[in-house]
């Protein structure tokens, strides 16, 4: 068949590109149903991951084990030193990449991940494998790498090691063949992944992915044409032009074939030719080249490390950039996890930094482009590492010049990334829509009939002697008091409807009672207890916290949710207020706080040296009318909603701050049967899942109705669905 013949003539790279384009076209044509192909993509991903750790194990053991003691002593220390310096340099380069990410305004609803207890960092389990097979099965990459390094070093002085070395070679070759079989499925896997992504991702998400691709390409160019050749040019007798021209053939071949493995012999041959040209060829340098090229192939390369930049992009993408305190973990964990493939390293790091696991799908979508750059960089990396170590063996490597070259590269990268950020911001359109999203929220369920009151109407003395629930049923309506702008519990949406978490619950309560609802705005909070007592209102809402002093004047329902204490703070100060310990060390700390004496005392325990300034209006704080107040102690659930309206602010929970306040409805004091009935009703609604649905909608922003079906040719043009 002509199609089969045409397919066989295509190179693997051409097949993957065609599969990518077909997948994107299929996703656009079919739309959301293409998401069902995700299962095929997941199968392909797992097949990719299947051979990685076993290959790392045998390749590192075999590569190091082939060295003899003398050669290891001569080459080992210098090679380790060079490789570590290069790794650190590349990881520092990655930390500069976020400078190029546009400073787009972001804001989102409260997330339960903000209060989730982070997994305890078990350093021993991560790095010290008590059971290597358990580490392999649990994909604990650092532990596997450490075991492999120790085994490889120990094998150097083992006698009669040829059998084991042959075994590692055979197992490695077998695993590579398995990987090559899986690679033949790449067109199918890429087609499924790209079709699923193109059919389900929003246009905004695809737009943001191009930020990663542009920044990646710029960084790859800097590493290719500045970092790697500059190290050789400044620190060895070899020149910038010689390195690029000599390595060019191998780099291009690696890009075309998609693997460095096939160009290892070429790298060895070209390195020896270049050393001979400069009269640096001798037994020691030849041994260095012969051993280091295949051994270095087992270690993370510049191209591999560059892929880890996706983790920094992912953190920016979801609106939660890594803080400065996370950078050390990123550098260390990144370098160690890179011993495996990105199919293992990226999911591991996403999980380690509490980033969404489904971001890996975005990485795979972009990897069709980035993988080729990574392969080319890996080939050039092999040249540079080998030549640097060979020069070091002959004591012709100028270490101070090496550090100068790294400093120049980082300086150039810093400037280029800032310029790239300005350019990408100007070229790629972006509009913040958080305000519209929040203000467009509508009630989940149909609203009961409403009554309106032009003025407050207290109950008569006779009515005050009756149970309030009987009054509500006899009147046929419940009077609900609310306070202005109690986001997201009771507020006015763009249609001037009073909506929110509490309003939704009370609407359900009125529906179950079969009564109407009257929403009455209370302008003076000091009147709340009096209005409840005289019957002007039957209940007040607005996410009010339960405190001992308030409980002396009013009754409370059982708690139906909680406020999690955090900080409402300007985005520019987020890093400074990330940890309670750092906040305590601040001089002249001024924190805003509400008028609750009970919780003021709790805050003082956390920040004994802080000046506490009463803030009566969160809106005025966000408008900058409380000068000198560094941050506002506020409910993180409510603060997230306010931050959507004022995206220059964020609601954060500093590490080490654990303070929750129960929230209840405020009821008239002395109405025991009324309070008991509401508590029983709340318990029933908790058990049947209603409260969770309301919480997910109003607090977490999970609104299935708001998500419009993806546009597709099949549905919107041809009308086939």
PyMOL commands that set and color helices and strands:
alter all, ss='L'
color gray80, all
select helices_A, chain A and resi 2-9+12-50+52-65+69-100+112-114+123-127+132-137+141-156+162-183+186-200+203-235+240-257+261-277+283-297+302-307+309-317+324-337+342-352+359-393+399-427+434-439+461-464+468-475+501-513+525-533+548-551+571-573+575-577+580-584+597-606+618-622+636-645+672-687+690-698+704-706+713-717
alter helices_A, ss='H'
color red, helices_A
select strands_A, chain A and resi 450-451+477-482+491-492+498-499+516-521+539-540+555-556+561-570+590-593+611-614+631-635+649-652+660-663+666-667
alter strands_A, ss='S'
color yellow, strands_A
deselect
rebuild
show_as cartoon
